[in-house]
Amino acid sequence: MFTTEGEITNPLADKAALRRQMSEQNAKMGFVRVPGATAQKARELMLAVGIHPEDNEATQELLRARYGTDVQED
């Protein structure tokens, strides 16, 4: 069971409700579950379009979003 603001319940009590809520939220955000998806396939797809892990582009983008600036390695 999910709560409204101010209510406190045991978050471990109803996993089915949590799964339903997560499924609804994923659908609203456009996330699609791909059963055969793996980290290796994601790496291969990224390399195929020119994204190299050693460039840390994803990390840099997250840091830009969070702090508004690039963070350079020492």
C-alpha contacts under 8 A as a table, 3 or more apart, distances in Angstrom:
res1	aa1	res2	aa2	distance
1	M	11	P	7.93
1	M	13	A	7.56
1	M	14	D	6.00
1	M	17	A	5.91
1	M	18	L	7.62
2	F	17	A	7.47
2	F	18	L	7.78
3	T	6	G	7.90
3	T	7	E	5.64
3	T	8	I	6.90
3	T	9	T	7.16
4	T	7	E	5.79
10	N	13	A	5.49
11	P	14	D	7.17
12	L	15	K	6.60
14	D	17	A	5.52
14	D	18	L	6.61
15	K	18	L	4.97
15	K	19	R	6.13
16	A	19	R	5.11
16	A	20	R	6.21
17	A	20	R	5.09
17	A	21	Q	6.11
18	L	21	Q	5.09
18	L	22	M	6.09
19	R	22	M	5.12
19	R	23	S	6.02
20	R	23	S	5.08
20	R	24	E	6.19
21	Q	24	E	5.14
21	Q	25	Q	6.13
22	M	25	Q	5.01
22	M	26	N	5.99
23	S	26	N	5.15
23	S	27	A	6.22
24	E	27	A	5.15
24	E	28	K	6.30
25	Q	28	K	5.09
25	Q	29	M	6.27
26	N	29	M	5.13
26	N	30	G	6.04
26	N	31	F	4.99
26	N	32	V	7.36
27	A	30	G	5.01
27	A	31	F	5.86
27	A	32	V	7.28
28	K	31	F	7.77
34	V	37	A	5.44
37	A	41	K	6.53
37	A	42	A	7.45
38	T	41	K	5.23
38	T	42	A	6.36
39	A	42	A	5.02
39	A	43	R	6.23
40	Q	43	R	5.09
40	Q	44	E	6.23
41	K	44	E	5.01
41	K	45	L	6.15
42	A	45	L	5.17
42	A	46	M	6.16
43	R	46	M	5.10
43	R	47	L	6.13
44	E	47	L	5.16
44	E	48	A	6.10
45	L	48	A	5.01
45	L	49	V	6.56
46	M	49	V	5.41
46	M	50	G	6.37
46	M	51	I	5.05
46	M	52	H	7.09
47	L	50	G	5.00
47	L	51	I	5.10
47	L	52	H	5.82
48	A	51	I	7.46
51	I	55	D	7.70
51	I	57	E	7.76
52	H	55	D	5.60
52	H	56	N	7.57
53	P	56	N	5.65
53	P	57	E	7.55
56	N	59	T	5.25
56	N	60	Q	6.09
57	E	60	Q	5.06
57	E	61	E	6.09
58	A	61	E	5.10
58	A	62	L	6.25
59	T	62	L	5.12
59	T	63	L	6.20
60	Q	63	L	5.05
60	Q	64	R	6.08
60	Q	70	D	6.34
60	Q	71	V	6.96
61	E	64	R	4.99
61	E	65	A	6.15
62	L	65	A	5.07
62	L	66	R	6.13
63	L	66	R	5.03
63	L	67	Y	5.69
63	L	68	G	7.11
63	L	69	T	6.97
63	L	70	D	6.63
63	L	71	V	6.97
64	R	67	Y	5.34
64	R	68	G	4.44
64	R	69	T	4.82
64	R	70	D	5.67
64	R	71	V	7.95
65	A	68	G	5.61
65	A	69	T	7.92
